Amino acid sequence: MIVTHKYKLKPSESQEKKFLNWISMLRSHYNYCLRDRIEAYEEVKAPRLGEYCDLRTRASCTPLTCSISKNSSLGEPFKNNGKKRNAYEQQSSELPSLKKSHPWYKTIHSTVLQQNLRRLDKAFQNFFDGGKGYPKFKKRHQFKSFSYPPNQVKVEGDKIYLPSIGWMRMYLSCPLREGFEMRSVTIRQKADGFYVAIQLEDKTIPQTQPIDLVQVKSVLGVDCGARPHKLLALSNGENIPNPQYEKRLAKRKTLRQRRASRKKRGSNNQRQTFKELARLDQKIVNQREDYQWKVAHKLNRISDVIVMEKLNIQGMIRKCQPKQNEKGHFLKNGQSAKKALNRLIRDCSWGELKDKIRQVAEKFGRIFLEVDPKYSSQTCSHCGFKDKKNRHKESFLCLNCGTSADADTNASITLAKRGIKILGISLDTLLGVTQKVTGKPETTGSRNRDTSEALASEPTNPLQLSLFEWMNGRVIVR
């Protein structure tokens, strides 16, 4: 079993200055080693050094000294026993020479430099495994952490010892678990200070296994939304509200941005104002993460299987393609209207919420499943009839069987049924819902008259949150 505890540190001024220097030097070292690995591979693929193997020393180009390794040009490519080193080992063997040529790197603990190289090597492994993109050079705002290996850090009460930095206090919000061994320690810089993340592991506690499909008693479908009263619509008829933390503090954020823009560029006043703005952004992130963890635990408490829609969030917030007329003038493409929607989607942070729900599900042995949401908002969850005219804004009325419900609730039930089909469970009672059919509307005549007759008798099921009639193009909620 693996758990992680995060605490805020209380470093002294000298320790805080050392943190900042280390992060700056480690970022330079990361980018330097990344460039070395890129150039080494390009040199093997298409040699461009001419008749020399090394331009600095003007070594001759021979098969034994040129293009030995496609992973790196630093360090020794072979071990003492004659075996070839991998990229991490080859670059790690260059660390003693780095400290001689750049003495200021001696202040950094040797294991921290090694972990920095492992970080680069892991980025390449993730790329080759197909999970993530090609490693990129880190900018200043993208590199704000460093790590220690296990058995290097000591913790005694609310004090922690970091090699080459010393003892310091931390805000011990919860005690470390007994019987767990320290696996890794990561120091991270945030807008409001430095934090330490201690990862613990206890091999005697087995990892929770997913629940057996035979033991499943409830399935919960979840439909994502961006409205203030509906962040998530559940198949049991409940709606999870959307706090919209970024929208709440938008005015204060705008005022601070204007205040920072009026300061003299590069001055201490402007730098301090930007720090206040960064702390405000950090507050929004903390509020959102706390709320998401609470929602994730709530969903895993009330259901054995959680089915969510698989969304392409990056595609949803992608900018609209520019449009031009025959003369080459740019036309309106709807991007200004879509800008507010993109801001709401980013504030909802569906991707991070899904990750937290998945993590909690793995922790408690629940089943988390993502299904294709295509036409889920237009498909009747009772009879499966699909038609674009079934939905009108937030209301849903099936033109085939007359089932009426909230549009997002109907979509969540459809997602849950798709998940049940994928898992091979044939019991619809697992959804915990009973749908009310109001009667099939007539296919002839005006739509207003057909819908009015179909809803002549109001259903009593609590899941049908809003019944509607299209009267003169308006929605009337009873």
C-alpha positions in Angstrom: 0.0 0.0 0.0 1.3 3.4 -1.0 0.2 6.7 0.6 1.5 10.3 0.3 1.5 13.0 2.9 2.0 16.7 2.0 3.2 19.3 4.5 4.2 22.9 4.3 7.8 23.7 5.3 9.1 26.5 7.5 12.6 27.1 6.1 14.8 29.9 7.3 15.9 32.7 4.9 19.2 30.9 4.1 17.5 27.6 3.5 14.8 29.2 1.3 17.6 30.9 -0.7 19.3 27.5 -1.1 16.1 26.0 -2.3 15.8 28.6 -5.1 19.4 28.2 -6.1 19.1 24.5 -6.3 16.0 24.6 -8.4 17.6 27.1 -10.8 20.7 25.0 -11.2 18.8 21.7 -11.6 16.7 23.2 -14.3 19.8 24.2 -16.2 21.2 20.7 -15.7 18.0 19.1 -16.9 17.9 21.2 -20.1 21.6 20.6 -20.8 21.3 16.8 -20.5 18.1 16.9 -22.6 20.0 18.8 -25.4 22.8 16.3 -25.1 20.5 13.3 -25.6 18.8 15.0 -28.6 22.1 15.9 -30.3 23.6 12.4 -29.6 20.6 10.8 -31.4 20.8 13.2 -34.3 24.5 12.6 -34.7 24.0 8.8 -35.0 21.1 9.2 -37.4 22.8 11.8 -39.6 26.4 12.6 -38.7 27.2 16.3 -39.2 30.6 16.7 -37.5 32.5 16.1 -40.7 35.9 14.4 -40.2 36.0 15.1 -36.5 34.3 13.2 -33.7 34.5 16.0 -31.2 34.7 19.6 -32.4 36.2 20.9 -29.1 39.1 18.4 -29.0 39.2 17.8 -32.8 39.3 14.0 -32.3 39.4 12.0 -35.4 36.2 10.3 -36.6 36.7 6.6 -36.0 34.2 3.8 -35.4 35.5 3.3 -31.9 35.2 6.9 -30.7 32.4 8.5 -32.8 28.7 7.8 -32.5 29.2 5.1 -29.9 25.9 5.8 -28.1 22.8 7.2 -29.6 21.5 8.2 -26.1 24.2 10.6 -24.9 27.6 12.0 -25.6 28.5 12.7 -22.0 30.3 10.4 -19.6 31.7 7.0 -20.3 29.7 4.7 -22.6 31.1 1.4 -21.2 31.3 0.0 -17.7 34.5 -1.5 -16.2 33.2 -5.0 -17.1 32.8 -4.0 -20.7 29.0 -3.8 -20.8 27.4 -0.8 -22.3 25.8 1.8 -20.1 22.2 3.1 -20.6 21.5 6.8 -21.0 21.0 7.5 -17.3 24.2 5.7 -16.2 26.2 7.4 -18.9 25.1 10.9 -17.9 25.4 10.0 -14.3 29.1 9.1 -14.7 29.7 12.7 -15.9 28.6 14.2 -12.6 32.1 14.3 -11.1 33.4 16.1 -14.1 30.5 18.5 -13.9 31.4 19.5 -10.3 35.0 20.1 -11.3 34.1 22.4 -14.3 31.2 24.0 -12.4 32.1 24.2 -8.7 28.8 25.7 -7.7 27.1 22.3 -8.4 29.0 20.9 -5.4 26.5 22.6 -3.1 23.8 20.3 -4.4 23.6 16.8 -2.8 24.8 14.1 -5.2 21.6 12.0 -4.8 19.5 15.1 -5.8 21.5 15.4 -9.1 21.0 11.7 -9.7 17.3 12.0 -9.2 17.2 14.9 -11.6 18.7 12.6 -14.3 16.2 9.9 -13.4 13.5 12.5 -13.9 14.7 13.1 -17.5 15.1 9.4 -18.1 11.5 8.8 -17.0 10.2 11.5 -19.3 11.8 9.6 -22.2 10.4 6.3 -21.0 6.9 7.8 -20.9 7.4 9.0 -24.4 8.5 5.6 -25.8 5.7 3.8 -24.0 3.3 6.0 -25.9 1.7 7.7 -22.9 3.0 11.2 -23.2 4.7 13.5 -25.7 8.4 14.1 -26.4 10.3 15.7 -23.5 10.6 19.5 -23.8 13.0 22.0 -22.4 11.8 23.4 -19.0 11.1 27.0 -18.5 11.4 28.7 -15.2 7.7 28.4 -14.3 7.7 24.7 -15.4 10.5 23.4 -13.1 9.9 24.0 -9.4 10.7 20.8 -7.6 13.5 18.3 -6.8 13.5 14.9 -5.1 15.5 12.8 -2.6 15.8 9.0 -2.8 14.6 6.9 0.2 16.7 6.5 3.4 18.1 10.0 2.9 15.6 12.2 4.8 14.9 12.0 8.5 11.6 13.0 10.2 11.2 13.5 13.9 7.8 14.9 15.0 7.3 18.2 13.2 10.9 18.5 12.2 12.5 17.2 9.0 16.1 16.8 8.0 17.1 17.3 4.3 20.7 16.4 3.4 22.9 19.4 2.5 20.2 21.8 3.7 19.6 20.9 7.4 16.8 20.6 9.9 13.6 22.7 9.5 10.1 22.7 10.9 6.9 21.9 9.0 3.2 22.2 9.6 2.4 18.6 10.7 -1.3 18.6 9.7 -1.5 14.8 10.2 1.1 12.4 11.7 3.0 10.0 9.6 1.6 6.5 9.5 3.4 3.9 11.6 4.8 0.8 10.0 5.3 2.6 6.6 8.7 3.0 5.0 9.7 6.2 3.3 9.8 5.7 -0.5 10.6 9.2 -1.8 10.6 12.8 -0.7 9.9 15.7 -3.1 10.3 19.4 -2.3 8.0 21.7 -4.4 7.8 25.4 -4.6 4.4 27.0 -4.7 3.1 30.6 -4.6 2.6 30.5 -0.9 5.9 28.7 0.1 7.6 25.4 -0.1 6.0 22.0 0.5 7.3 18.5 1.0 5.5 15.4 -0.3 6.5 12.2 1.6 5.6 9.0 -0.2 5.2 6.0 2.2 4.9 2.3 1.4 3.9 -0.7 3.5 4.4 -4.0 1.6 2.6 -6.0 4.3 -0.7 -4.4 3.4 -1.9 -5.7 0.0 -3.3 -3.4 -2.6 -7.1 -3.4 -2.7 -8.5 -5.5 -5.4 -11.5 -4.4 -7.5 -14.8 -5.7 -6.5 -16.1 -8.8 -8.2 -18.8 -8.2 -10.8 -21.0 -10.8 -9.0 -20.9 -8.6 -5.9 -21.9 -5.4 -7.6 -25.0 -3.9 -6.1 -25.2 -0.4 -7.6 -24.0 1.4 -10.7 -23.7 5.1 -10.9 -23.7 7.1 -14.2 -22.1 10.5 -14.1 -22.7 13.2 -16.7 -20.4 16.3 -16.6 -21.8 19.8 -16.8 -20.6 23.4 -16.4 -23.7 25.2 -14.9 -23.5 26.7 -11.4 -26.1 24.2 -10.0 -24.8 21.2 -12.0 -21.1 20.2 -12.1 -22.1 16.5 -12.2 -25.5 14.9 -12.9 -25.9 11.5 -11.3 -28.1 8.7 -12.5 -29.9 8.6 -9.1 -31.3 12.0 -9.7 -28.9 14.0 -7.6 -26.9 17.0 -8.9 -23.4 18.0 -7.7 -23.3 21.8 -7.6 -20.4 23.7 -9.3 -18.8 26.2 -6.9 -17.0 28.1 -9.7 -14.2 29.3 -7.5 -12.4 31.1 -10.3 -15.5 33.0 -11.2 -16.0 34.0 -7.6 -12.6 35.6 -7.4 -12.5 36.9 -11.0 -13.1 40.5 -10.0 -10.4 40.5 -7.3 -8.0 38.9 -9.7 -8.7 41.5 -12.4 -8.1 44.3 -9.9 -4.7 42.8 -8.9 -3.7 42.3 -12.5 -4.5 46.0 -13.2 -2.5 47.0 -10.1 0.5 45.0 -11.3 0.4 46.4 -14.8 0.6 50.0 -13.4 3.8 49.3 -11.5 7.2 50.1 -12.9 8.3 47.1 -15.0 10.9 45.1 -13.1 10.5 46.9 -9.8 10.2 45.3 -6.4 6.6 46.7 -6.2 5.6 44.9 -9.4 7.3 41.7 -8.3 5.4 41.8 -5.0 2.1 42.5 -6.7 2.7 39.5 -9.0 3.4 37.3 -5.9 0.0 38.4 -4.4 -1.6 37.5 -7.7 0.1 34.1 -7.7 -1.1 33.4 -4.2 -4.7 34.2 -5.3 -4.3 31.6 -8.1 -3.0 29.2 -5.6 -6.0 29.7 -3.4 -8.3 28.9 -6.3 -6.4 25.7 -6.9 -6.5 24.7 -3.3 -10.2 25.3 -3.0 -10.9 23.3 -6.2 -8.8 20.4 -5.2 -10.3 20.1 -1.8 -13.8 20.1 -3.3 -12.9 17.5 -5.9 -11.5 15.1 -3.3 -14.8 15.4 -1.3 -16.8 14.7 -4.4 -14.6 11.8 -5.3 -15.1 10.2 -1.9 -18.8 10.8 -2.0 -19.3 9.1 -5.3 -17.3 6.1 -4.2 -19.3 5.7 -1.0 -22.7 5.5 -2.7 -21.8 3.2 -5.6 -19.7 0.1 -6.5 -19.3 1.0 -10.2 -18.9 4.6 -11.5 -19.4 5.2 -15.2 -18.3 8.6 -16.7 -18.2 10.0 -20.2 -14.9 10.0 -22.0 -14.4 13.6 -23.1 -11.9 15.2 -25.4 -11.4 18.3 -23.2 -8.5 19.7 -25.1 -10.6 19.5 -28.3 -13.5 21.2 -26.5 -11.5 24.3 -25.6 -9.5 24.5 -28.8 -9.7 27.8 -30.7 -12.0 28.2 -33.6 -10.5 28.1 -37.1 -10.1 31.5 -38.7 -12.4 32.4 -41.6 -11.6 34.6 -44.5 -13.6 36.0 -47.4 -12.6 36.3 -51.0 -10.7 39.5 -50.4 -8.7 37.9 -47.6 -10.4 39.8 -44.8 -11.0 37.8 -41.6 -14.6 37.1 -40.7 -16.3 36.3 -37.3 -15.7 32.7 -36.3 -17.5 32.7 -32.9 -14.3 32.6 -30.9 -15.3 35.6 -28.8 -18.5 33.9 -27.8 -16.7 30.6 -27.1 -14.1 32.3 -24.9 -16.5 32.4 -21.9 -17.4 28.8 -22.3 -13.8 27.7 -22.4 -13.2 29.6 -19.2 -16.0 27.7 -17.5 -14.7 24.4 -18.8 -11.3 25.1 -17.4 -12.8 26.1 -14.1 -14.7 22.8 -13.9 -11.4 20.9 -14.3 -13.1 17.7 -15.4 -9.8 16.0 -16.1 -8.4 16.4 -12.6 -11.8 15.4 -11.1 -11.8 12.2 -13.1 -8.3 11.4 -12.0 -9.2 11.9 -8.3 -12.4 9.7 -8.7 -10.2 7.0 -10.3 -7.6 7.2 -7.5 -10.2 6.9 -4.8 -11.9 4.0 -6.7 -8.7 2.1 -6.8 -8.1 2.8 -3.2 -11.4 1.4 -2.0 -11.8 -1.4 -4.6 -14.5 0.3 -6.7 -14.7 0.0 -10.5 -14.2 3.1 -12.6 -15.2 3.1 -16.3 -15.3 5.6 -19.1 -17.6 5.2 -22.0 -18.3 6.9 -25.3 -20.8 9.8 -24.7 -21.8 10.1 -28.3 -25.6 11.0 -28.6 -26.1 10.3 -24.9 -28.0 13.6 -24.5 -30.3 12.7 -27.4 -31.0 9.1 -26.6 -33.9 8.0 -24.5 -32.7 6.1 -21.4 -35.9 4.0 -21.3 -36.4 2.8 -24.9 -33.2 3.8 -26.6 -34.8 6.0 -29.2 -32.3 8.6 -30.6 -33.5 11.9 -32.0 -32.1 15.4 -31.8 -35.6 16.8 -31.1 -35.9 14.8 -27.9 -33.9 17.4 -26.0 -34.8 21.1 -25.5 -32.2 22.9 -23.4 -32.2 21.2 -19.9 -35.4 19.2 -20.5 -35.9 15.8 -22.2 -39.0 14.3 -23.7 -38.8 11.1 -25.8 -40.9 11.4 -28.9 -41.2 7.6 -29.1 -42.3 6.4 -25.6 -43.0 9.7 -23.9 -40.4 9.4 -21.1 -39.6 12.8 -19.6 -36.8 13.8 -17.3 -34.0 16.2 -16.8 -31.7 16.1 -19.8 -28.5 15.6 -17.9 -30.1 13.0 -15.6 -31.3 11.1 -18.7 -27.8 11.2 -20.2 -26.3 9.9 -17.0 -28.7 6.9 -17.0 -27.8 6.2 -20.6 -24.1 6.3 -19.7 -24.7 3.9 -16.8 -26.5 1.5 -19.1 -23.7 1.6 -21.6 -21.2 0.8 -18.8 -23.4 -2.1 -17.6 -23.4 -3.5 -21.2 -19.6 -3.3 -21.4 -19.1 -5.0 -18.0 -21.6 -7.7 -19.0 -24.1 -7.1 -16.2 -27.7 -7.6 -17.3 -29.5 -6.3 -14.2 -31.0 -2.9 -14.8 -32.1 -2.7 -11.2 -28.5 -1.9 -10.3 -29.2 1.6 -11.4 -31.5 2.2 -8.5 -34.0 4.1 -10.7 -37.5 3.5 -12.0 -38.5 5.5 -15.1 -42.0 6.8 -15.6 -43.5 6.8 -19.1 -46.0 9.6 -19.8 -47.4 8.1 -22.9 -46.3 8.1 -26.5 -47.0 11.5 -28.3 -48.8 11.6 -31.6 -46.6 11.8 -34.7 -49.0 14.1 -36.6 -50.1 17.6 -35.9 -48.1 20.4 -34.3 -45.3 19.7 -31.8 -46.9 21.9 -29.1 -50.2 19.9 -29.2 -48.5 16.5 -29.2 -46.3 17.3 -26.2 -49.1 18.9 -24.3 -51.2 15.8 -24.7 -48.3 13.5 -23.8 -47.8 15.3 -20.5 -51.5 15.5 -19.5 -50.9 13.4 -16.4 -47.9 14.6 -14.4 -45.6 11.7 -13.2 -44.7 11.4 -9.6 -41.2 9.9 -9.9 -38.6 12.1 -8.2 -36.1 11.5 -11.0 -38.3 13.4 -13.4 -37.2 16.8 -12.1 -38.9 19.0 -14.7 -41.8 18.3 -17.1 -42.1 20.7 -19.9 -44.4 21.8 -22.7 -43.4 23.6 -25.8 -46.0 26.3 -25.8 -45.3 29.2 -28.3 -41.6 28.2 -28.3 -41.2 28.6 -24.5 -40.4 26.0 -21.8 -42.9 25.9 -18.9 -41.7 24.1 -15.8 -44.3 22.7 -13.5 
